[in-house]
Amino acid sequence: MAALALASNGVLVSAGVDGVVRATARGGDLVGAVDLGPTGDLPVAVRVVPGADALLLGTNRGVVLEVEVLRLER
């Protein structure tokens, strides 16, 4: 695991060393994922942007990506 963030509704966002960012509901169900592997980049930091339905992902190349998500905070 490279990084973790918790949304206000209990969704856990994890950035893995496999290049995949996963959103997991309180019950353990996967509710979304983003795979950075095909870009050749790896996530090293993750932040939930409250009220914006977005994640900020920091990568090992020093790039910050903003990823729009649906219903992460609701």
N, CA and C atoms as a LAMMPS dump frame, in Angstrom:
ITEM: TIMESTEP
0
ITEM: NUMBER OF ATOMS
222
ITEM: BOX BOUNDS ff ff ff
-5.0000000000000000e+02 5.0000000000000000e+02
-5.0000000000000000e+02 5.0000000000000000e+02
-5.0000000000000000e+02 5.0000000000000000e+02
ITEM: ATOMS id mol type element x y z
1 1 1 N 0.838 -1.169 0
2 1 2 C 0 0 0
3 1 3 C 0.892 1.243 0
4 2 1 N 0.622 2.146 -0.91
5 2 2 C 1.42 3.365 -1.007
6 2 3 C 0.79 4.519 -0.232
7 3 1 N -0.563 4.6 -0.231
8 3 2 C -1.232 5.715 0.435
9 3 3 C -2.689 5.366 0.7
10 4 1 N -3.262 6.024 1.718
11 4 2 C -4.669 5.844 2.077
12 4 3 C -5.324 7.189 2.318
13 5 1 N -6.625 7.275 2.018
14 5 2 C -7.431 8.45 2.348
15 5 3 C -8.826 7.96 2.681
16 6 1 N -9.492 8.659 3.584
17 6 2 C -10.837 8.285 4.001
18 6 3 C -11.808 9.417 3.677
19 7 1 N -12.846 9.103 2.901
20 7 2 C -13.888 10.088 2.588
21 7 3 C -14.823 10.219 3.802
22 8 1 N -15.536 11.304 3.884
23 8 2 C -16.409 11.556 5.033
24 8 3 C -17.532 10.528 5.159
25 9 1 N -17.864 9.837 4.083
26 9 2 C -18.917 8.817 4.132
27 9 3 C -18.377 7.426 4.429
28 10 1 N -17.099 7.32 4.744
29 10 2 C -16.505 6.045 5.103
30 10 3 C -15.864 5.285 3.971
31 11 1 N -15.915 5.802 2.756
32 11 2 C -15.238 5.143 1.632
33 11 3 C -13.728 5.293 1.821
34 12 1 N -13.037 4.166 1.771
35 12 2 C -11.59 4.158 1.905
36 12 3 C -10.96 4.133 0.521
37 13 1 N -10.063 5.067 0.272
38 13 2 C -9.36 5.134 -1.004
39 13 3 C -7.921 4.709 -0.751
40 14 1 N -7.483 3.695 -1.492
41 14 2 C -6.128 3.184 -1.31
42 14 3 C -5.374 3.244 -2.631
43 15 1 N -4.117 3.64 -2.538
44 15 2 C -3.242 3.673 -3.699
45 15 3 C -2.235 2.553 -3.522
46 16 1 N -2.262 1.583 -4.428
47 16 2 C -1.406 0.414 -4.301
48 16 3 C -0.119 0.508 -5.097
49 17 1 N 0.848 -0.273 -4.67
50 17 2 C 2.127 -0.322 -5.386
51 17 3 C 1.982 -1.014 -6.741
52 18 1 N 0.791 -1.572 -6.997
53 18 2 C 0.505 -2.172 -8.305
54 18 3 C 0.022 -1.131 -9.313
55 19 1 N -0.081 0.143 -8.873
56 19 2 C -0.51 1.219 -9.759
57 19 3 C -2.002 1.454 -9.769
58 20 1 N -2.757 0.7 -8.964
59 20 2 C -4.214 0.826 -8.948
60 20 3 C -4.66 1.603 -7.712
61 21 1 N -5.542 2.583 -7.933
62 21 2 C -6.187 3.319 -6.858
63 21 3 C -7.594 2.749 -6.721
64 22 1 N -7.93 2.29 -5.525
65 22 2 C -9.221 1.633 -5.297
66 22 3 C -10.044 2.407 -4.278
67 23 1 N -11.356 2.439 -4.489
68 23 2 C -12.301 3 -3.526
69 23 3 C -13.14 1.842 -3.003
70 24 1 N -13.138 1.681 -1.676
71 24 2 C -13.811 0.557 -1.047
72 24 3 C -14.827 1.071 -0.036
73 25 1 N -16.062 0.583 -0.139
74 25 2 C -17.132 0.992 0.775
75 25 3 C -16.907 0.375 2.151
76 26 1 N -17.66 0.864 3.139
77 26 2 C -17.526 0.378 4.515
78 26 3 C -17.665 -1.129 4.632
79 27 1 N -18.53 -1.729 3.854
80 27 2 C -18.739 -3.166 3.907
81 27 3 C -17.671 -3.976 3.202
82 28 1 N -16.722 -3.313 2.548
83 28 2 C -15.645 -4.001 1.855
84 28 3 C -15.853 -4.142 0.362
85 29 1 N -16.995 -3.667 -0.151
86 29 2 C -17.255 -3.752 -1.589
87 29 3 C -16.43 -2.716 -2.351
88 30 1 N -15.816 -3.145 -3.446
89 30 2 C -15.097 -2.231 -4.322
90 30 3 C -16.113 -1.375 -5.069
91 31 1 N -15.993 -0.058 -4.948
92 31 2 C -16.947 0.84 -5.613
93 31 3 C -16.329 1.607 -6.768
94 32 1 N -15.027 1.474 -6.954
95 32 2 C -14.384 2.132 -8.084
96 32 3 C -12.887 1.898 -8.065
97 33 1 N -12.271 2.063 -9.228
98 33 2 C -10.823 1.889 -9.328
99 33 3 C -10.29 2.648 -10.531
100 34 1 N -9.036 3.076 -10.406
101 34 2 C -8.312 3.727 -11.496
102 34 3 C -6.955 3.045 -11.587
103 35 1 N -6.587 2.577 -12.764
104 35 2 C -5.314 1.899 -12.955
105 35 3 C -4.337 2.831 -13.665
106 36 1 N -3.293 3.23 -12.958
107 36 2 C -2.275 4.095 -13.555
108 36 3 C -1.186 3.292 -14.243
109 37 1 N -1.217 1.969 -14.105
110 37 2 C -0.192 1.109 -14.683
111 37 3 C 0.101 1.363 -16.152
112 38 1 N -0.934 1.477 -17.005
113 38 2 C -0.674 1.706 -18.427
114 38 3 C 0.07 3.022 -18.724
115 39 1 N 0.047 3.962 -17.786
116 39 2 C 0.738 5.236 -18.001
117 39 3 C 2.216 5.147 -17.636
118 40 1 N 2.601 4.022 -16.997
119 40 2 C 3.979 3.898 -16.543
120 40 3 C 4.244 4.655 -15.263
121 41 1 N 3.202 5.118 -14.594
122 41 2 C 3.318 5.906 -13.376
123 41 3 C 2.724 5.124 -12.214
124 42 1 N 3.101 5.475 -11.004
125 42 2 C 2.572 4.846 -9.8
126 42 3 C 2.06 5.901 -8.832
127 43 1 N 0.913 5.657 -8.18
128 43 2 C 0.42 6.602 -7.184
129 43 3 C 1.232 6.478 -5.898
130 44 1 N 1.59 7.612 -5.316
131 44 2 C 2.322 7.611 -4.049
132 44 3 C 1.593 8.398 -2.965
133 45 1 N 0.558 9.149 -3.364
134 45 2 C -0.237 9.923 -2.406
135 45 3 C -1.649 10.06 -2.959
136 46 1 N -2.614 10.115 -2.043
137 46 2 C -4.004 10.274 -2.459
138 46 3 C -4.719 11.158 -1.445
139 47 1 N -5.587 12.028 -1.962
140 47 2 C -6.384 12.909 -1.106
141 47 3 C -7.774 13.019 -1.696
142 48 1 N -8.778 12.887 -0.824
143 48 2 C -10.162 13.116 -1.223
144 48 3 C -10.422 14.614 -1.133
145 49 1 N -10.97 15.202 -2.199
146 49 2 C -11.308 16.623 -2.198
147 49 3 C -12.759 16.737 -1.742
148 50 1 N -12.992 17.192 -0.494
149 50 2 C -14.358 17.267 0.029
150 50 3 C -15.257 18.162 -0.815
151 51 1 N -16.444 17.653 -1.106
152 51 2 C -17.432 18.432 -1.827
153 51 3 C -17.169 18.598 -3.311
154 52 1 N -16.075 18.056 -3.812
155 52 2 C -15.73 18.26 -5.218
156 52 3 C -15.866 16.994 -6.046
157 53 1 N -16.223 15.877 -5.415
158 53 2 C -16.309 14.6 -6.133
159 53 3 C -15.038 14.344 -6.938
160 54 1 N -13.897 14.515 -6.28
161 54 2 C -12.62 14.347 -6.959
162 54 3 C -11.574 13.79 -6.003
163 55 1 N -10.572 13.176 -6.589
164 55 2 C -9.389 12.727 -5.865
165 55 3 C -8.181 13.444 -6.437
166 56 1 N -7.225 13.733 -5.592
167 56 2 C -5.929 14.204 -6.05
168 56 3 C -4.962 13.054 -5.852
169 57 1 N -4.266 12.682 -6.9
170 57 2 C -3.312 11.585 -6.851
171 57 3 C -1.923 12.118 -7.143
172 58 1 N -1.017 11.947 -6.213
173 58 2 C 0.378 12.286 -6.437
174 58 3 C 1.087 11.055 -6.991
175 59 1 N 1.94 11.24 -7.967
176 59 2 C 2.601 10.106 -8.606
177 59 3 C 4.104 10.128 -8.351
178 60 1 N 4.747 9.007 -8.638
179 60 2 C 6.194 8.917 -8.425
180 60 3 C 6.981 9.795 -9.388
181 61 1 N 6.352 10.304 -10.435
182 61 2 C 7.029 11.233 -11.354
183 61 3 C 6.888 12.681 -10.91
184 62 1 N 6.178 12.905 -9.786
185 62 2 C 5.977 14.263 -9.296
186 62 3 C 4.774 14.953 -9.898
187 63 1 N 3.934 14.225 -10.593
188 63 2 C 2.727 14.768 -11.213
189 63 3 C 1.572 14.631 -10.232
190 64 1 N 0.705 15.64 -10.18
191 64 2 C -0.527 15.557 -9.389
192 64 3 C -1.686 15.47 -10.37
193 65 1 N -2.435 14.38 -10.278
194 65 2 C -3.584 14.168 -11.151
195 65 3 C -4.867 14.426 -10.381
196 66 1 N -5.807 15.109 -11.001
197 66 2 C -7.134 15.262 -10.425
198 66 3 C -8.062 14.302 -11.159
199 67 1 N -8.681 13.405 -10.4
200 67 2 C -9.55 12.389 -10.971
201 67 3 C -10.962 12.644 -10.498
202 68 1 N -11.868 12.876 -11.428
203 68 2 C -13.267 13.095 -11.081
204 68 3 C -13.921 11.747 -10.764
205 69 1 N -14.687 11.733 -9.693
206 69 2 C -15.377 10.511 -9.289
207 69 3 C -16.854 10.801 -9.09
208 70 1 N -17.644 9.757 -9.061
209 70 2 C -19.075 9.911 -8.86
210 70 3 C -19.466 9.445 -7.465
211 71 1 N -20.136 10.28 -6.717
212 71 2 C -20.731 9.961 -5.422
213 71 3 C -19.735 9.491 -4.364
214 72 1 N -18.519 9.941 -4.387
215 72 2 C -17.555 9.525 -3.374
216 72 3 C -17.915 10.077 -1.999
217 73 1 N -18.361 11.299 -1.938
218 73 2 C -18.644 11.955 -0.668
219 73 3 C -20.113 11.863 -0.24
220 74 1 N -20.972 11.328 -1.047
221 74 2 C -22.401 11.354 -0.698
222 74 3 C -22.844 10.099 -0.026
